[in-house]
Amino acid sequence: MIDGFQKVLILGGSGFVGRHLCEHLAAHPWRITVPTRRLRNAQHLSTQPKVTLLEANIHHPAELQRLVAGHDAVVNLVAILHGSAADFERVHVTLPTQLAQACHAQGVHRLVHISALGADAQHPDTLPSMYLRSKSLGEAALLAASKVPTSPSNQPAMQLTMLRPSVLFGSGDRFLNVFASLQRLFPLVPLAGAQARFQPAWVEDLAQAIVYCLNYPHHTVGKTFEICGPEVLTLKQLVQGAGQWAGIANGQGRPVVGLPMWMGRIQAALMQLAPGEPLMSPDNLDSMRVDNVATGRLPSLKDLCITPSSVRSIAPLYLSTTSQLDVLRGR
Ligand SMILES: NC(=O)c1ccc[n+]([C@@H]2O[C@H](COP(=O)([O-])OP(=O)(O)OC[C@H]3O[C@@H](n4cnc5c(N)ncnc54)[C@H](OP(=O)(O)O)[C@@H]3O)[C@@H](O)[C@H]2O)c1
């Protein structure tokens, strides 16, 4: 702790959740370090006085140890949605494993890890996608590390909290914003996985949850929270909603046409070949074979003193003002 401030290292802090988290943390006595692969990826954080940005390779164990040193807590937000099995393994399993080792070596005990709803550390092999299996194996690695005691005190080495969000919406999301932009450009939306069910959570609620976990470790250590909104909606309802909430076609949105799975897989495979981040990959479709809805067996936002916000009330506030050009440029 320096000058009454604690120090938190946020891996993946330049991304969608990280941007909102840094804004929330600014109101609390935390100083923030955000490593990034390229400084230009994190330029939007450069105006935040409590944030220190630096370029680093977090996959390099020695570099990761140097980054972790001197912090009171670490938040891990690094994840990918698309890639090969080896990519998922490297980002979702090897990185958390090395992060636990770095924390152990540097005596940094507090770790908040953001996983994903649908992950299951006990039964990773039963899950339908590389994304969910690798997220589960990452959780399992951290849970195992959190049980290793430190000598001589024999205290557990790590005070771990894990959060599993459903799909996230909010200002700057690449979910509802993209589906709204597509409806500005095209007269209808062909959609694979239209009947998949989600329980979307507001990114601000997740950011607030992470801050709560950092500020109140005694209430949250050793627990896994499901981060979900109040409503269960199908993907088709969400895509239709995106058009309506963005005010497209006089607030009606465009027609959304469900595609059979085989056609969706062809569409997703073709999308993967296009340059840039694909909107949908075959692995995303595999993830959607199981509902992305809270099990109810784990604590939730309410246990973190947060009343979850509804997508219907929040999305119109930002979708109707988002510039289509910014979304397509990935801003
Ligand atoms: N967004 C959602 O709807 C959603 C839903 C469920 C769970 N989650 C989870 O919430 C967490 C945060 O998600 P997010 O939407 O904020 O993600 P994001 O916007 O994609 O940001 C992730 C950050 O991780 C870093 N990163 C990405 N790939 C990397 C790699 N190969 N090596 C090193 N760093 C890499 C990037 O930082 P630099 O480019 O600066 O290096 C990026 O800004 C993740 O764990 C995600 O799985 C998100």
The ligand as an ORCA input file, in Angstrom:
! r2SCAN-3c Opt
* xyz 0 1
  N     -17.648     -9.488    -23.136
  C     -18.503    -10.452    -22.796
  O     -19.665    -10.495    -23.246
  C     -18.056    -11.518    -21.817
  C     -18.958    -12.546    -21.489
  C     -18.577    -13.538    -20.595
  C     -17.290    -13.507    -20.043
  N     -16.448    -12.503    -20.384
  C     -15.110    -12.512    -19.798
  O     -14.792    -11.244    -19.247
  C     -13.376    -11.017    -19.389
  C     -13.149     -9.678    -20.068
  O     -13.778     -9.717    -21.340
  P     -13.731     -8.477    -22.363
  O     -14.962     -8.524    -23.158
  O     -13.348     -7.237    -21.644
  O     -12.514     -8.935    -23.280
  P     -11.757     -8.037    -24.371
  O     -12.447     -6.746    -24.602
  O     -11.529     -8.924    -25.542
  O     -10.403     -7.678    -23.644
  C      -9.473     -8.639    -23.291
  C      -8.089     -7.992    -23.236
  O      -7.171     -9.059    -23.093
  C      -5.995     -8.778    -23.828
  N      -5.702     -9.923    -24.691
  C      -6.502    -10.472    -25.615
  N      -5.897    -11.532    -26.186
  C      -4.686    -11.626    -25.595
  C      -3.588    -12.504    -25.757
  N      -3.594    -13.491    -26.663
  N      -2.521    -12.301    -24.997
  C      -2.475    -11.306    -24.099
  N      -3.469    -10.435    -23.902
  C      -4.559    -10.607    -24.653
  C      -6.241     -7.559    -24.695
  O      -5.413     -6.499    -24.196
  P      -4.260     -5.804    -25.104
  O      -4.744     -5.789    -26.510
  O      -4.150     -4.448    -24.497
  O      -3.042     -6.624    -24.911
  C      -7.727     -7.246    -24.484
  O      -7.961     -5.871    -24.317
  C     -12.840    -12.224    -20.145
  O     -12.355    -13.170    -19.241
  C     -14.055    -12.781    -20.855
  O     -13.968    -14.168    -21.113
  C     -16.783    -11.515    -21.260
*
